[in-house]
Structures are given as C-alpha cells and as structure tokens.
Amino acid sequence: MAQSYGFDIGHPAPDRQRVSSWALAVVLAGGATAWGLQICAISALTGAACAMGGEVESGGASVSDWATTAASFVNLVALAIAVLALIVSYIAFRRTGPGSVEQGVVETGEGRTRFMAVWGIFANILFIVAIGFNTISVLWSGLCHR
C-alpha cells in the first residue's frame, strides 16, 4: 500500500488523451521534416539543372526553366507542410488548456502534452522562417552560378 504524504502530484501528462500520438508526431517533426526534404529536393534539382548546363531540350524549354518550376513547387509544398504542423501545434495547445489558473502555472503543472505543443509552435515557426529563407535564396539568386 502506498503511503500518502498530503499532496497529490497527479500524472505528468494529464491531458494526454486530448491529443493523439499522430498529432504530437506532426507537432514535433512536421516542420523539421518539411525543411529537411526541401533542402534535399532543392539540392537534387539544382544539381541536375547545373550539371546539364541549362541546355535546351527538344521541346524548346531549357532544363533550368523546368528545374525552377519544380523548385518553386517543392518550396510551396514544404511551406504548406510546415504551416500545417504549426496549425496542428496550435490546436494541440488549445486542447490541453491549463486546469486551474488560480494556482498559477508552476503550482498546477501544465503537463508534457502541453509542453510539447508549445515547443511545437516555436519550432514550426522557426522552420517556416528557414523554409522561407531557402525559398528566397533559390528564387532570387537562381539555380546555377558559374
């Protein structure tokens, strides 16, 4: 039998049933995955376009035109995934609201799920900014510089 010391600590993640495990995976890894895939895809596209020297294909369009269009599409998809992860983070944050505000944050303990949602918001904002800077660098400076 467990001995009681006069205080109830409770579960470290009291709102864990309000947010699914898949949603938390998107919260924590969505923006980072989008950014990583953006970097890999843009590197592959620009490498292929630069290796071909921007030569004109049989249809009249140059390789760099096709690669620029594909790079723009990759950037938009990565940005959409990161924004979706930010929205899921905000929804998780709202679902895991504080239990009693009268006691204060330190006394109530907000739980692991809310902590992950808050850090998901911060991280996904950071990855949206990183994706934006990568997009600007690719579209502004062009694909190949020799």
Contacts in CASP RR format, 6 or more apart in sequence:
PFRMAT RR
TARGET T0000
AUTHOR 0000-0000-0000
METHOD contacts of the structure
MODEL  1
MAQSYGFDIGHPAPDRQRVSSWALAVVLAGGATAWGLQICAISALTGAAC
AMGGEVESGGASVSDWATTAASFVNLVALAIAVLALIVSYIAFRRTGPGS
VEQGVVETGEGRTRFMAVWGIFANILFIVAIGFNTISVLWSGLCHR
12 111 0 8 1.000
12 112 0 8 1.000
13 111 0 8 1.000
13 112 0 8 1.000
13 113 0 8 1.000
14 99 0 8 1.000
14 111 0 8 1.000
15 95 0 8 1.000
15 96 0 8 1.000
15 97 0 8 1.000
15 111 0 8 1.000
15 113 0 8 1.000
15 114 0 8 1.000
16 112 0 8 1.000
16 113 0 8 1.000
18 95 0 8 1.000
18 96 0 8 1.000
18 113 0 8 1.000
19 27 0 8 1.000
19 92 0 8 1.000
19 95 0 8 1.000
19 96 0 8 1.000
19 113 0 8 1.000
19 117 0 8 1.000
23 88 0 8 1.000
23 91 0 8 1.000
23 92 0 8 1.000
24 92 0 8 1.000
24 113 0 8 1.000
24 116 0 8 1.000
24 117 0 8 1.000
26 84 0 8 1.000
26 85 0 8 1.000
26 88 0 8 1.000
27 85 0 8 1.000
27 88 0 8 1.000
27 89 0 8 1.000
27 92 0 8 1.000
27 116 0 8 1.000
27 117 0 8 1.000
27 120 0 8 1.000
27 124 0 8 1.000
28 116 0 8 1.000
28 119 0 8 1.000
28 120 0 8 1.000
28 123 0 8 1.000
29 85 0 8 1.000
30 81 0 8 1.000
30 82 0 8 1.000
30 84 0 8 1.000
30 85 0 8 1.000
30 124 0 8 1.000
30 127 0 8 1.000
31 81 0 8 1.000
31 82 0 8 1.000
31 85 0 8 1.000
31 86 0 8 1.000
31 123 0 8 1.000
31 124 0 8 1.000
31 127 0 8 1.000
31 128 0 8 1.000
31 131 0 8 1.000
32 123 0 8 1.000
32 127 0 8 1.000
33 81 0 8 1.000
34 77 0 8 1.000
34 78 0 8 1.000
34 79 0 8 1.000
34 81 0 8 1.000
34 82 0 8 1.000
34 85 0 8 1.000
34 127 0 8 1.000
34 131 0 8 1.000
35 78 0 8 1.000
35 82 0 8 1.000
35 127 0 8 1.000
35 130 0 8 1.000
35 131 0 8 1.000
35 134 0 8 1.000
36 78 0 8 1.000
37 78 0 8 1.000
38 74 0 8 1.000
38 75 0 8 1.000
38 78 0 8 1.000
38 131 0 8 1.000
38 134 0 8 1.000
39 134 0 8 1.000
41 71 0 8 1.000
41 74 0 8 1.000
42 71 0 8 1.000
42 74 0 8 1.000
42 75 0 8 1.000
42 134 0 8 1.000
42 138 0 8 1.000
45 67 0 8 1.000
45 70 0 8 1.000
45 71 0 8 1.000
45 74 0 8 1.000
45 143 0 8 1.000
46 67 0 8 1.000
46 71 0 8 1.000
46 138 0 8 1.000
46 143 0 8 1.000
46 144 0 8 1.000
47 143 0 8 1.000
48 63 0 8 1.000
48 67 0 8 1.000
49 63 0 8 1.000
49 64 0 8 1.000
49 66 0 8 1.000
49 67 0 8 1.000
49 68 0 8 1.000
49 143 0 8 1.000
49 144 0 8 1.000
50 143 0 8 1.000
50 144 0 8 1.000
50 146 0 8 1.000
52 63 0 8 1.000
53 63 0 8 1.000
53 64 0 8 1.000
53 144 0 8 1.000
54 62 0 8 1.000
54 63 0 8 1.000
54 64 0 8 1.000
54 144 0 8 1.000
55 62 0 8 1.000
55 63 0 8 1.000
56 62 0 8 1.000
56 63 0 8 1.000
57 63 0 8 1.000
57 66 0 8 1.000
64 143 0 8 1.000
64 144 0 8 1.000
67 143 0 8 1.000
68 139 0 8 1.000
68 142 0 8 1.000
68 143 0 8 1.000
71 138 0 8 1.000
71 139 0 8 1.000
71 143 0 8 1.000
72 139 0 8 1.000
75 131 0 8 1.000
75 132 0 8 1.000
75 134 0 8 1.000
75 135 0 8 1.000
75 138 0 8 1.000
75 139 0 8 1.000
78 131 0 8 1.000
79 128 0 8 1.000
79 131 0 8 1.000
79 132 0 8 1.000
79 135 0 8 1.000
82 124 0 8 1.000
82 127 0 8 1.000
82 128 0 8 1.000
82 131 0 8 1.000
83 128 0 8 1.000
85 120 0 8 1.000
85 124 0 8 1.000
85 127 0 8 1.000
86 120 0 8 1.000
86 121 0 8 1.000
86 124 0 8 1.000
86 125 0 8 1.000
86 128 0 8 1.000
89 117 0 8 1.000
89 120 0 8 1.000
89 121 0 8 1.000
89 124 0 8 1.000
90 117 0 8 1.000
90 121 0 8 1.000
92 113 0 8 1.000
92 114 0 8 1.000
92 116 0 8 1.000
92 117 0 8 1.000
93 114 0 8 1.000
93 117 0 8 1.000
93 118 0 8 1.000
93 121 0 8 1.000
96 110 0 8 1.000
96 111 0 8 1.000
96 113 0 8 1.000
96 114 0 8 1.000
96 117 0 8 1.000
97 110 0 8 1.000
97 114 0 8 1.000
98 104 0 8 1.000
98 105 0 8 1.000
98 108 0 8 1.000
98 110 0 8 1.000
98 114 0 8 1.000
99 108 0 8 1.000
100 108 0 8 1.000
101 108 0 8 1.000
END
